[in-house]
Every structure is written in structure tokens, then in C-alpha cells.
Amino acid sequence: MKKSINHLATVFMISLLSIFMISCEEENEVLQDQLVQFGFSVNDDGSTNGRVEDLTLTNIRITIKDAMGTVLYSNKSIPLYKFGNRYTTDPITFKPGTYTITNYIVEDTNSGMVYATPFEGSKYAYLVSDPLPINFTVVKDEINNVAPEVLLADNANPLDFGYAAFSVEEVEFFNIYVTAFALNNYNKYQLTDATLQIYARPMYGPLQLRSELNLQKRTNVIPISFAYRYYELKIIKPGYQDFTLTSGVYNLEEYSTEPLTVILEKI
């Protein structure tokens, strides 16, 4: 009887180990980088008059967020290559998952905008089947191709496309890491969720609320823009004292390597 119990225990432990190893292998596969190529298709109403052939299109300018809303690329310029009548970019890598395009412009050799994807709700949104913002999914073990519809925007009013202006400037930013802890019922500190309010201002003027994000029970990735000179980060959680950090933008860069660890104290 004792020998049978020991045998069953051994089989059970081997089964658990096998399941754990398979789970780890699957997780590693899911986290592998996948290739994504961007291009475009022109929704032509007959007014382009051979515009594509007359110009040398050089790049797309794109803004992409991940599923958590974190900005991965802000007005990033990606070179375009022509293959016959088709344009595409070099592949760039993403983790499998869902992403959102919030800006999509095709430029020529003079960095002038030739084509753009209109925003939902704009005057020209009805001319494309899928206006901005556009979601796309990166699938493992495939080269993923993303080709939003674009319209000729030469001499057009930016507001008709939903843009404030067609002249775009690539905004540089960096990510910082933020982790929040709170005292639990056993008098021990543990990871907690909270709300992060980001106030910022340029060289002069008052601080203004620029963003409000939900911090998860983990190390959170927070994008910080060089467009502002001064920041105030406020972490709030009901029943706890607010945490506030006021800093210049360059001083925040230290948290791009070592997380900003915040311990929230009960009121």
C-alpha cells in the first residue's frame, strides 16, 4: 500500500513538472518578437491624377500605442520602399498582441504630406472603410502586413482629416517605471493598484493635468515626453496619503533604469 502511494505521488509530481515545462515553453513562444510591415492602399476617387507616380514617396509617419495605451512610437518616421506599384516598409518587431495606430501620414522627399488616413468623425472619414484610430493584431510565426487606406491630402485642409495641422514634428520621449506598494491587513507591504496623475508644463506657465493612468499591481511603464520641461507625478489611492513627485524632465530619466518605488501610507 505504501509503495502504491509513493508511486502515485511520483507520477503526480512528474505530471505537474511536465505541465509546468510545457506552460513555460508556450509562454516563451508567445513573447517572441514578430515582424510587421506597414504600407498603404490609396482610396482614389479619380482626383489624384497620377500623384503617386509623379512624386518620390519616402516614408510614413506613424504613432502607435499598445493595448495598455502606452505610446510605443510617436510620429515615428519609417522609410518606404517601392516594389512595382506597391509601397512597403522594412519589417519592424512587435510582441504578439493588439496595437492601435493613432496617426498615419505618407510623406515625399520634401517631408511634405501627400497622403493621410482621416480620423473617425472627420469630414473625410466616410471615404475610407476604417478611419483612425485603427487596431491591428500581431500574430506569432507570421509576417504581419498592415496597410491602412489613405487619401490624397495635397493642399487639403488638415481639419477635414481630423488633424490639427499637417506639419508634424517627431516628439522624443522615454519610458519610466513606476511601482506602488501599500500596507496590507497583515502589516506587510505588497504591490497595489492606484491612480497616476501626470501634470506637466513647458518652461513657463502653470502645471496642467496632461494624463491620468491606472497603475496595476506590477511595475508599470509610463511614457514621458521631452515636449514639457517640468513634471509633477501624483499617485492617489482612496484611504491612503497622496504621493507627489515634482521634477525636471531630465531628472526623471533616472527612473528609466531603476523603477520609481512608491510606498503609500494609510491616512
Residue, then its C-alpha position, 0 to 999 in steps of 0.5 A: m500500500k505504501k509503495s502504491i502511494n509513493h508511486l502515485a505521488t511520483v507520477f503526480m509530481i512528474s505530471l505537474l513538472s511536465i505541465f509546468m515545462i510545457s506552460c513555460e515553453e508556450e509562454n516563451e513562444v508567445l513573447q517572441d518578437q514578430l515582424v510587421q510591415f506597414g504600407f498603404s492602399v490609396n482610396d482614389d476617387g479619380s482626383t489624384n491624377g497620377r500623384v503617386e507616380d509623379l512624386t518620390l514617396t519616402n516614408i510614413r509617419i506613424t504613432i502607435k500605442d499598445a493595448m495598455g495605451t502606452v505610446l510605443y512610437s510617436n510620429k515615428s518616421i519609417p522609410l518606404y520602399k517601392f516594389g512595382n506599384r506597391y509601397t512597403t516598409d522594412p519589417i519592424t518587431f512587435k510582441p504578439g498582441t493588439y496595437t492601435i495606430t493613432n496617426y498615419i501620414v505618407e510623406d515625399t522627399n520634401s517631408g511634405m504630406v501627400y497622403a493621410t488616413p482621416f480620423e473617425g468623425s472627420k469630414y473625410a472619414y466616410l471615404v475610407s472603410d476604417p478611419l483612425p484610430i485603427n487596431f491591428t493584431v500581431v500574430k506569432d510565426e507570421i509576417n504581419n502586413v498592415a496597410p491602412e487606406v489613405l487619401l490624397a491630402d495635397n493642399a487639403n485642409p488638415l481639419d477635414f482629416g481630423y488633424a490639427a495641422f499637417s506639419v508634424e514634428e517627431v516628439e522624443f520621449f522615454n519610458i519610466y517605471v513606476t511601482a506602488f506598494a501599500l500596507n496590507n491587513y497583515n502589516k506587510y507591504q505588497l504591490t497595489d493598484a492606484t491612480l497616476q496623475i501626470y501634470a506637466r508644463p513647458m518652461y513657463g506657465p502653470l502645471q496642467l493635468r496632461s494624463e491620468l493612468n491606472l497603475q496595476k499591481r506590477t511595475n508599470v511603464i509610463p511614457i514621458s515626453f521631452a515636449y514639457r520641461y517640468y513634471e509633477l507625478k501624483i499617485i492617489k489611492p482612496g484611504y491612503q496619503d497622496f504621493t507627489l513627485t515634482s521634477g525636471v524632465y531630465n531628472l526623471e530619466e533616472y527612473s528609466t533604469e531603476p523603477l520609481t518605488v512608491i510606498l503609500e501610507k494609510i491616512 
